[in-house]
Amino acid sequence: MEDVSVLIAKSQAGDKAAREVLIEKNLGLVRTIVRRFLGRGVEPEDLFQIGTIGLMKAVDKFDLSYDVKFSTYAVPMITGEIKRFLRDDGPVKVSRTLKERAVKVKVARAKLQGELGREPGINEIARETGIEPEDIIIAMESETRVESIYASVYQDDGSEVYLVDKVAAGPGGCGSVSAGSQDPEKESLLNHLLLQQLLSTLQEQERQLIVLRYYRNHTQTEVASIMGISQVQVSRLEKKILLHMRQMAVE
């Protein structure tokens, strides 16, 4: 068996076989770390898959000039990936099937990033996972962490303000600004946060419809085919959802 440093050098030079060997050799490390996080309402296999993403990142980012063992570097990378997953999992409740699909997509995305040296496209992830492109998009959307626009943030002096105030504030600090002087970039961010918050109030089927219609620009007929319902049902459901979101936005 080749030395770890040799395998890392080959892997980072684009040798897929060396990368696979490195990952396989260190899966035991992932399993050991996963045991620390059992009993938190997440399936062990999901934690293992997420931990494997951390291992992949460690393989791709390890600097051979570091005066540390690869395993020493990999442990916090694996642990951090699992902690982020546990921290971010929950703001938007999704079905078990969708969560499993999202994990599978996340693992494939990390694997392809290492192999290709760039962000993989949806079709490339589809070929890797066997999941339809539209289902991949929905799975990725389900993983979007929703940040409340009313979340507490803190100033340098320790005083508490809200994110909505901070975003809307001018360069001098928090506080409202007039509509005429509103920074378009900040206004766009605020709108994005509001939209994400509104999406989090929808059921899975409702959120899927909005993603397909307004994120992917599908027609109602195409959405009906994807979702397995009639075009009339799509039309009615869409009107109901938009009315709900409009009402939530003004409350």
One Martini backbone bead per residue (centre of mass of N, CA, C, O) as a GRO file, in nm:
protein
  251
    1MET     BB    1   0.095   0.037   0.023
    2GLU     BB    2   0.079   0.350  -0.011
    3ASP     BB    3   0.150   0.639   0.093
    4VAL     BB    4  -0.045   0.890   0.193
    5SER     BB    5   0.107   1.128   0.059
    6VAL     BB    6   0.101   1.003  -0.224
    7LEU     BB    7  -0.206   0.982  -0.253
    8ILE     BB    8  -0.267   1.279  -0.217
    9ALA     BB    9  -0.102   1.384  -0.454
   10LYS     BB   10  -0.257   1.222  -0.668
   11SER     BB   11  -0.540   1.321  -0.606
   12GLN     BB   12  -0.476   1.635  -0.647
   13ALA     BB   13  -0.392   1.555  -0.960
   14GLY     BB   14  -0.654   1.348  -1.048
   15ASP     BB   15  -0.654   1.069  -0.900
   16LYS     BB   16  -0.919   0.866  -0.848
   17ALA     BB   17  -0.802   0.606  -0.724
   18ALA     BB   18  -0.654   0.742  -0.489
   19ARG     BB   19  -0.904   0.869  -0.363
   20GLU     BB   20  -1.057   0.606  -0.305
   21VAL     BB   21  -0.844   0.481  -0.120
   22LEU     BB   22  -0.844   0.700   0.097
   23ILE     BB   23  -1.139   0.681   0.173
   24GLU     BB   24  -1.146   0.378   0.243
   25LYS     BB   25  -0.919   0.391   0.469
   26ASN     BB   26  -1.113   0.627   0.642
   27LEU     BB   27  -1.401   0.514   0.726
   28GLY     BB   28  -1.345   0.436   1.020
   29LEU     BB   29  -1.327   0.728   1.120
   30VAL     BB   30  -1.618   0.802   1.061
   31ARG     BB   31  -1.754   0.591   1.241
   32THR     BB   32  -1.634   0.690   1.507
   33ILE     BB   33  -1.759   0.979   1.497
   34VAL     BB   34  -2.060   0.903   1.468
   35ARG     BB   35  -2.101   0.785   1.758
   36ARG     BB   36  -2.117   1.075   1.897
   37PHE     BB   37  -2.416   1.137   1.727
   38LEU     BB   38  -2.602   0.956   1.850
   39GLY     BB   39  -2.940   1.016   1.939
   40ARG     BB   40  -3.052   1.283   1.734
   41GLY     BB   41  -3.266   1.184   1.501
   42VAL     BB   42  -3.043   1.041   1.319
   43GLU     BB   43  -2.932   0.844   1.096
   44PRO     BB   44  -2.636   0.680   1.072
   45GLU     BB   45  -2.614   0.685   0.759
   46ASP     BB   46  -2.635   0.989   0.730
   47LEU     BB   47  -2.388   1.059   0.901
   48PHE     BB   48  -2.189   0.901   0.730
   49GLN     BB   49  -2.227   1.058   0.467
   50ILE     BB   50  -2.148   1.334   0.584
   51GLY     BB   51  -1.869   1.249   0.688
   52THR     BB   52  -1.761   1.179   0.403
   53ILE     BB   53  -1.751   1.467   0.307
   54GLY     BB   54  -1.532   1.556   0.506
   55LEU     BB   55  -1.322   1.359   0.396
   56MET     BB   56  -1.310   1.468   0.109
   57LYS     BB   57  -1.217   1.752   0.190
   58ALA     BB   58  -0.955   1.661   0.323
   59VAL     BB   59  -0.826   1.540   0.071
   60ASP     BB   60  -0.842   1.812  -0.105
   61LYS     BB   61  -0.705   2.019   0.135
   62PHE     BB   62  -0.452   1.893   0.206
   63ASP     BB   63  -0.136   1.990   0.329
   64LEU     BB   64   0.182   1.853   0.288
   65SER     BB   65   0.326   2.078   0.481
   66TYR     BB   66   0.206   1.961   0.712
   67ASP     BB   67   0.285   1.869   1.063
   68VAL     BB   68   0.060   1.631   1.007
   69LYS     BB   69  -0.165   1.409   1.012
   70PHE     BB   70  -0.430   1.331   0.830
   71SER     BB   71  -0.620   1.240   1.061
   72THR     BB   72  -0.592   1.502   1.226
   73TYR     BB   73  -0.726   1.677   1.000
   74ALA     BB   74  -0.996   1.510   0.946
   75VAL     BB   75  -1.158   1.513   1.208
   76PRO     BB   76  -1.266   1.816   1.204
   77MET     BB   77  -1.398   1.790   0.924
   78ILE     BB   78  -1.602   1.570   0.994
   79THR     BB   79  -1.726   1.697   1.247
   80GLY     BB   80  -1.817   1.967   1.113
   81GLU     BB   81  -2.014   1.845   0.907
   82ILE     BB   82  -2.206   1.718   1.114
   83LYS     BB   83  -2.269   1.973   1.280
   84ARG     BB   84  -2.396   2.133   1.046
   85PHE     BB   85  -2.623   1.937   0.990
   86LEU     BB   86  -2.753   1.948   1.275
   87ARG     BB   87  -2.792   2.258   1.280
   88ASP     BB   88  -2.951   2.288   0.990
   89ASP     BB   89  -3.151   2.076   1.079
   90GLY     BB   90  -3.515   2.194   1.079
   91PRO     BB   91  -3.651   2.464   0.973
   92VAL     BB   92  -3.730   2.255   0.738
   93LYS     BB   93  -3.970   2.025   0.702
   94VAL     BB   94  -3.912   1.697   0.582
   95SER     BB   95  -3.908   1.420   0.437
   96ARG     BB   96  -3.742   1.130   0.446
   97THR     BB   97  -3.695   1.098   0.141
   98LEU     BB   98  -3.579   1.385   0.094
   99LYS     BB   99  -3.343   1.363   0.290
  100GLU     BB  100  -3.202   1.124   0.151
  101ARG     BB  101  -3.168   1.267  -0.121
  102ALA     BB  102  -3.001   1.507  -0.017
  103VAL     BB  103  -2.761   1.341   0.079
  104LYS     BB  104  -2.692   1.207  -0.190
  105VAL     BB  105  -2.638   1.473  -0.340
  106LYS     BB  106  -2.415   1.582  -0.153
  107VAL     BB  107  -2.213   1.353  -0.197
  108ALA     BB  108  -2.194   1.371  -0.508
  109ARG     BB  109  -2.102   1.664  -0.520
  110ALA     BB  110  -1.834   1.625  -0.364
  111LYS     BB  111  -1.714   1.409  -0.547
  112LEU     BB  112  -1.719   1.576  -0.815
  113GLN     BB  113  -1.551   1.814  -0.724
  114GLY     BB  114  -1.291   1.644  -0.688
  115GLU     BB  115  -1.281   1.523  -0.983
  116LEU     BB  116  -1.332   1.808  -1.155
  117GLY     BB  117  -1.265   2.094  -1.009
  118ARG     BB  118  -1.580   2.160  -0.984
  119GLU     BB  119  -1.898   2.243  -1.032
  120PRO     BB  120  -2.155   2.051  -1.074
  121GLY     BB  121  -2.405   1.957  -1.257
  122ILE     BB  122  -2.716   1.835  -1.260
  123ASN     BB  123  -2.665   1.606  -1.471
  124GLU     BB  124  -2.418   1.487  -1.325
  125ILE     BB  125  -2.569   1.414  -1.066
  126ALA     BB  126  -2.779   1.234  -1.201
  127ARG     BB  127  -2.578   1.019  -1.304
  128GLU     BB  128  -2.459   0.948  -1.019
  129THR     BB  129  -2.758   0.889  -0.869
  130GLY     BB  130  -3.037   0.848  -1.047
  131ILE     BB  131  -3.164   1.129  -1.032
  132GLU     BB  132  -3.374   1.352  -1.112
  133PRO     BB  133  -3.327   1.679  -1.174
  134GLU     BB  134  -3.581   1.788  -1.025
  135ASP     BB  135  -3.523   1.631  -0.759
  136ILE     BB  136  -3.255   1.768  -0.703
  137ILE     BB  137  -3.355   2.056  -0.672
  138ILE     BB  138  -3.548   1.999  -0.438
  139ALA     BB  139  -3.334   1.883  -0.246
  140MET     BB  140  -3.160   2.141  -0.236
  141GLU     BB  141  -3.385   2.329  -0.131
  142SER     BB  142  -3.436   2.169   0.141
  143GLU     BB  143  -3.134   2.263   0.250
  144THR     BB  144  -3.209   2.542   0.295
  145ARG     BB  145  -3.135   2.783   0.511
  146VAL     BB  146  -3.344   2.951   0.733
  147GLU     BB  147  -3.342   3.298   0.792
  148SER     BB  148  -3.447   3.506   1.011
  149ILE     BB  149  -3.541   3.846   1.005
  150TYR     BB  150  -3.571   3.821   1.346
  151ALA     BB  151  -3.295   3.778   1.422
  152SER     BB  152  -3.044   3.798   1.645
  153VAL     BB  153  -2.809   4.058   1.677
  154TYR     BB  154  -2.480   4.213   1.720
  155GLN     BB  155  -2.303   4.457   1.833
  156ASP     BB  156  -1.999   4.569   1.938
  157ASP     BB  157  -2.146   4.673   2.220
  158GLY     BB  158  -2.383   4.433   2.266
  159SER     BB  159  -2.626   4.518   2.125
  160GLU     BB  160  -2.952   4.444   2.031
  161VAL     BB  161  -3.062   4.329   1.714
  162TYR     BB  162  -3.210   4.297   1.399
  163LEU     BB  163  -3.175   4.179   1.090
  164VAL     BB  164  -3.379   4.368   0.951
  165ASP     BB  165  -3.226   4.625   1.049
  166LYS     BB  166  -2.942   4.567   0.940
  167VAL     BB  167  -3.016   4.547   0.638
  168ALA     BB  168  -3.171   4.838   0.632
  169ALA     BB  169  -2.924   4.977   0.694
  170GLY     BB  170  -2.689   5.185   0.694
  171PRO     BB  171  -2.347   5.229   0.725
  172GLY     BB  172  -2.387   5.351   1.033
  173GLY     BB  173  -2.618   5.131   1.095
  174CYS     BB  174  -2.895   5.098   1.254
  175GLY     BB  175  -3.193   5.153   1.091
  176SER     BB  176  -3.386   5.341   0.913
  177VAL     BB  177  -3.465   5.410   0.572
  178SER     BB  178  -3.535   5.550   0.301
  179ALA     BB  179  -3.656   5.455   0.002
  180GLY     BB  180  -3.457   5.637  -0.168
  181SER     BB  181  -3.187   5.516   0.007
  182GLN     BB  182  -3.207   5.233  -0.063
  183ASP     BB  183  -3.027   4.957  -0.098
  184PRO     BB  184  -3.063   4.732  -0.346
  185GLU     BB  185  -2.899   4.497  -0.221
  186LYS     BB  186  -3.047   4.493   0.053
  187GLU     BB  187  -3.331   4.462  -0.059
  188SER     BB  188  -3.277   4.191  -0.194
  189LEU     BB  189  -3.200   4.037   0.063
  190LEU     BB  190  -3.464   4.081   0.213
  191ASN     BB  191  -3.643   3.941   0.003
  192HIS     BB  192  -3.501   3.667   0.022
  193LEU     BB  193  -3.558   3.614   0.322
  194LEU     BB  194  -3.862   3.631   0.301
  195LEU     BB  195  -3.902   3.404   0.097
  196GLN     BB  196  -3.776   3.179   0.268
  197GLN     BB  197  -3.979   3.210   0.500
  198LEU     BB  198  -4.233   3.146   0.333
  199LEU     BB  199  -4.147   2.862   0.233
  200SER     BB  200  -4.136   2.737   0.530
  201THR     BB  201  -4.471   2.735   0.548
  202LEU     BB  202  -4.478   2.505   0.356
  203GLN     BB  203  -4.549   2.237   0.209
  204GLU     BB  204  -4.392   2.018   0.016
  205GLN     BB  205  -4.577   2.040  -0.235
  206GLU     BB  206  -4.585   2.349  -0.242
  207ARG     BB  207  -4.281   2.399  -0.268
  208GLN     BB  208  -4.243   2.241  -0.527
  209LEU     BB  209  -4.423   2.417  -0.707
  210ILE     BB  210  -4.269   2.687  -0.672
  211VAL     BB  211  -3.998   2.589  -0.775
  212LEU     BB  212  -4.094   2.502  -1.059
  213ARG     BB  213  -4.231   2.777  -1.144
  214TYR     BB  214  -4.010   3.014  -1.017
  215TYR     BB  215  -3.718   2.869  -1.054
  216ARG     BB  216  -3.771   2.677  -1.334
  217ASN     BB  217  -4.004   2.770  -1.538
  218HIS     BB  218  -4.260   2.603  -1.541
  219THR     BB  219  -4.532   2.483  -1.645
  220GLN     BB  220  -4.827   2.359  -1.545
  221THR     BB  221  -4.807   2.103  -1.715
  222GLU     BB  222  -4.523   2.016  -1.622
  223VAL     BB  223  -4.588   2.005  -1.321
  224ALA     BB  224  -4.807   1.791  -1.339
  225SER     BB  225  -4.620   1.566  -1.444
  226ILE     BB  226  -4.414   1.566  -1.208
  227MET     BB  227  -4.647   1.544  -0.967
  228GLY     BB  228  -4.911   1.376  -1.059
  229ILE     BB  229  -5.114   1.596  -1.165
  230SER     BB  230  -5.326   1.822  -1.260
  231GLN     BB  231  -5.354   2.128  -1.405
  232VAL     BB  232  -5.591   2.223  -1.229
  233GLN     BB  233  -5.454   2.165  -0.957
  234VAL     BB  234  -5.218   2.352  -0.997
  235SER     BB  235  -5.375   2.614  -1.027
  236ARG     BB  236  -5.520   2.607  -0.751
  237LEU     BB  237  -5.267   2.572  -0.571
  238GLU     BB  238  -5.119   2.825  -0.659
  239LYS     BB  239  -5.328   3.033  -0.566
  240LYS     BB  240  -5.326   2.947  -0.269
  241ILE     BB  241  -5.026   2.998  -0.212
  242LEU     BB  242  -5.005   3.298  -0.294
  243LEU     BB  243  -5.212   3.395  -0.090
  244HIS     BB  244  -5.064   3.298   0.160
  245MET     BB  245  -4.797   3.459   0.112
  246ARG     BB  246  -4.927   3.739   0.106
  247GLN     BB  247  -5.044   3.731   0.392
  248MET     BB  248  -4.773   3.677   0.541
  249ALA     BB  249  -4.622   3.940   0.437
  250VAL     BB  250  -4.840   4.148   0.591
  251GLU     BB  251  -4.829   4.051   0.904
   0.00000   0.00000   0.00000
